[in-house]
Structure formats: C-alpha cells, structure tokens
Amino acid sequence: DMLSSMIAPIFGSFTQSAFAQNVGLVAVTGIKSRFVVATGGLFLVILGLLPFMGRVIAAVPTSVLGGAGIVLFGTVAASGIRTLSRVDYRNNMNLIIVATSIGFGMIPIAAPSFYDHFPSWFATIFHSGISSSAIMAILLNLAFNHFTAGNSDQQSVFVAGTERSLRFQDVAVLREGDYFSGGKLHDAEGNEVPLVGEEPGHSPSQAGDGSQPSHARGSVEATH
C-alpha cells in the first residue's frame, strides 16, 4: 500500500487506503485470493460506469448495512483476540507489553484532547488508537524481547506475579538423581540436602495454603 501510494501521484492516481473491516471480511468468508479482489475491482468499475446499478446498491436498507457492519467490525476485534491468544505469556514481559499497548490505544478514546499540547506531528500519529497501540507494541517488544543487552536476569515483579518460576542459578547446582520428597531435598542416595536460609522448625512443605499435600506434589529429578 505504501509503495503504491508513492507511485500513484506519478500517474495521476490517488493514494491507497486499507480498511480494518477487510480483516473481518477475510475472517468471515475465508477468501483472500487476489483474483477475487481483482474481480471485486472490476465490479466497482462497472458500477461507476452504470449509474443505474449504483442506485440499486444505494437502495440497500440501512439496517442491512448496519447488521453487516456489526459482524465485520466485531470480527476485527475477534481476530485480534485470537492473535493475542497465541502469545506466550509465561516468564516474559509479553503481558505487560500487551497491557501497555492497549492502554495507549484507549487514551485517544477516553481523552480525545490528551495530545492537544503535544507537537502537531506527534498528535497526528498518536491521536489514532490503532497507530499508537501498534507503535507501543513494536517498541516495547523490541526493548524487552529483542534488545536484551543489559537487561537484568531478575525478572520484573509483574512477570513474577503471572506464573511461578525458578532462577537458573538455583537449578544449576542440583545434581543427577536429586529429588524432592515431603518438602525436603534429597540426593540420589537418599541423604537430605540442607537448604540455605531455611528457618528452624519451618518446612517448605508447610508453606502455602496447605490445599495440596506434600506427597501429592511428586518428586522432581534434576540433571545437569
């Protein structure tokens, strides 16, 4: 679309415009062939040359168009939810990236005058919830998932709250045959391995809400 928009003025044509409802149309029909798109363009040319056909299309009741619009725009949101459901939210910052991007996209809707005091070029870009969400998602994804140089090995408190995880340095010291039983760490010969920092009289098996007995947690074998 961008390349066509750059070349179009040379031939006296107009810039290209992609509509979000096309995403919903593809999701509903399952048709995404370029030949179908070309055929649709041919029909548009015919409608432009035959005013009578244009009046027939204009006679379609508004309620019918409204019903079709609800489905099309609803599928746009559903397609986005389906895409986000494939994201891995475990032990990473993807949850924060998605939440922050959606928050930025809601700013122009909740406060239309929010960017009035920003530079005009900045307000033009971020005044659209779609563009602001996309830009934030791309930048945050690059910052947290790609440009990881200098990032701390300690996960964020937000990430730690999403799912239980262990640090690599804690797992690396385990030896082959080590296992947990009854909240205690044992080696391959069955000898108990003391845990550093364990409070006297306090067993790890007593931690938590007690809803799951220690023997039901099974044993974990760790190997290098």
C-alpha positions in Angstrom: 0.0 0.0 0.0 2.8 2.4 0.9 4.7 1.7 -2.3 1.5 2.1 -4.4 0.8 5.4 -2.6 4.3 6.7 -3.6 3.9 5.7 -7.2 0.3 6.7 -7.7 0.8 10.5 -8.0 3.2 10.0 -10.9 0.3 8.5 -12.9 -2.2 11.0 -11.6 -3.9 8.5 -9.4 -4.8 8.5 -5.7 -3.1 7.1 -2.6 -4.1 3.7 -1.3 -6.2 3.1 1.8 -6.6 -0.2 3.7 -9.7 -0.6 5.8 -9.8 -2.6 9.0 -13.1 -4.2 8.1 -11.3 -6.1 5.4 -9.7 -8.1 8.1 -13.1 -9.1 9.4 -14.3 -9.8 5.9 -11.5 -12.3 5.3 -12.1 -13.9 8.7 -15.8 -14.4 7.9 -15.6 -15.6 4.3 -12.2 -17.3 4.4 -11.5 -15.9 0.9 -8.2 -14.0 0.5 -7.4 -14.7 -3.2 -6.0 -11.8 -5.2 -8.2 -12.9 -8.1 -11.3 -12.3 -6.0 -10.0 -8.8 -5.2 -9.4 -8.1 -8.9 -12.9 -9.3 -9.7 -14.3 -7.0 -7.0 -12.4 -4.1 -8.5 -14.0 -4.9 -11.9 -17.4 -4.8 -10.4 -16.6 -1.4 -8.9 -15.6 -0.1 -12.3 -18.9 -1.4 -13.8 -20.9 0.3 -11.0 -19.1 3.5 -11.8 -20.0 3.3 -15.5 -23.6 2.4 -14.9 -25.3 4.9 -12.6 -28.4 2.7 -12.5 -26.5 -0.1 -10.7 -25.2 2.5 -8.3 -28.8 3.4 -7.4 -29.6 -0.2 -6.8 -26.8 -0.6 -4.4 -27.8 2.6 -2.7 -31.3 1.2 -2.2 -30.0 -1.4 0.3 -31.7 -0.6 3.6 -29.5 1.0 6.3 -30.5 -1.7 8.8 -29.0 -4.4 6.5 -25.7 -2.4 6.2 -25.7 -1.9 9.9 -26.1 -5.6 10.6 -23.2 -6.4 8.2 -21.1 -3.7 9.8 -21.6 -5.2 13.3 -20.3 -8.5 12.1 -17.4 -7.1 10.1 -16.1 -4.8 12.9 -16.8 -7.4 15.5 -14.7 -9.9 13.7 -11.8 -7.4 13.6 -11.8 -7.4 17.4 -12.2 -11.2 17.5 -9.3 -11.7 15.1 -7.1 -9.5 17.3 -8.1 -11.6 20.4 -7.4 -14.8 18.5 -3.9 -13.5 17.6 -3.2 -12.4 21.2 -4.3 -15.9 22.4 -1.3 -17.4 20.6 1.2 -15.2 22.5 3.3 -16.9 25.2 2.7 -15.1 28.4 4.9 -17.3 30.6 8.0 -16.0 32.2 8.4 -12.9 30.0 7.2 -9.4 29.6 4.5 -10.0 26.9 1.7 -9.5 29.4 3.0 -6.0 30.2 3.6 -5.2 26.5 0.0 -6.1 25.6 -1.5 -4.3 28.6 0.6 -1.1 28.0 -0.2 -1.1 24.3 -4.0 -1.5 24.9 -3.8 1.3 27.4 -2.1 3.7 25.0 -4.7 2.8 22.4 -7.5 3.7 24.8 -6.1 7.2 25.5 -7.5 8.9 22.4 -10.9 7.3 23.1 -11.1 8.2 26.8 -9.5 11.6 26.5 -9.7 13.0 22.9 -7.8 16.2 23.9 -4.9 14.4 25.6 -2.5 15.1 22.8 -3.5 18.7 22.1 -0.4 20.2 23.8 2.0 17.8 22.0 3.7 18.7 18.7 1.4 18.5 15.8 3.3 15.6 14.1 3.2 13.6 17.4 -0.5 14.3 17.9 -1.3 13.2 14.3 0.3 9.8 14.8 -0.8 9.1 18.4 -4.3 10.5 18.0 -5.3 7.2 16.4 -5.7 4.4 18.9 -4.7 1.9 16.2 -1.4 3.6 15.4 -0.5 4.4 19.0 -1.1 0.7 20.1 0.9 -0.7 17.2 3.8 1.7 17.8 3.9 0.9 21.5 3.7 -2.8 20.9 6.5 -2.8 18.4 8.8 -0.6 20.6 8.2 -2.5 23.8 8.6 -5.8 22.1 12.0 -4.7 20.7 13.0 -3.3 24.0 12.1 -6.4 26.2 12.3 -9.4 23.8 15.0 -8.5 21.3 17.4 -5.8 22.5 18.0 -7.7 25.7 21.6 -6.5 26.2 22.0 -5.0 29.7 18.7 -6.4 31.0 18.7 -7.8 34.5 18.5 -11.5 35.0 16.0 -10.8 37.8 12.5 -10.9 36.3 10.2 -8.0 36.8 7.7 -8.2 39.7 5.0 -8.0 37.2 6.3 -11.1 35.5 6.9 -12.9 38.8 3.2 -12.4 39.6 2.0 -14.1 36.5 3.5 -17.5 37.0 5.7 -19.4 39.3 9.3 -19.7 38.1 12.8 -20.7 39.3 16.1 -18.9 38.8 18.7 -20.7 36.7 21.4 -20.4 39.3 19.2 -22.3 41.8 18.6 -25.2 39.4 22.2 -25.3 38.1 23.5 -26.5 41.5 21.3 -29.6 41.5 23.0 -32.9 40.8 21.8 -36.0 38.9 19.4 -38.0 41.0 18.4 -35.2 43.3 14.7 -35.2 44.1 12.1 -33.6 46.4 10.0 -35.6 48.8 7.9 -34.3 51.6 9.2 -30.8 51.1 12.8 -31.9 51.6 15.6 -32.1 49.0 17.4 -35.5 48.9 20.3 -36.7 46.8 20.5 -39.9 44.8 21.5 -41.9 47.9 18.5 -40.6 49.9 20.5 -38.2 52.1 18.8 -34.9 52.9 20.4 -31.8 51.4 20.2 -28.8 53.7 18.5 -25.7 52.3 20.3 -22.4 52.9 18.2 -19.8 54.6 15.7 -22.3 55.9 14.2 -21.2 59.2 14.4 -23.6 62.2 11.2 -25.5 62.6 9.8 -24.4 59.3 9.5 -26.9 56.5 8.9 -25.9 52.9 6.1 -28.4 52.8 4.2 -26.2 55.3 4.3 -23.2 53.1 1.3 -22.1 51.0 -2.3 -22.7 51.8 -2.0 -26.3 52.6 -4.5 -27.3 49.9 -2.2 -29.7 48.3 -0.4 -32.4 50.4 3.3 -32.8 50.0 3.2 -36.4 48.9 0.9 -35.3 46.0 3.4 -33.0 44.6 5.6 -35.9 43.5 9.4 -35.8 43.1 11.4 -33.8 40.8 14.6 -35.3 39.3 17.1 -32.8 38.1 20.0 -33.4 35.8 22.8 -31.1 34.5 
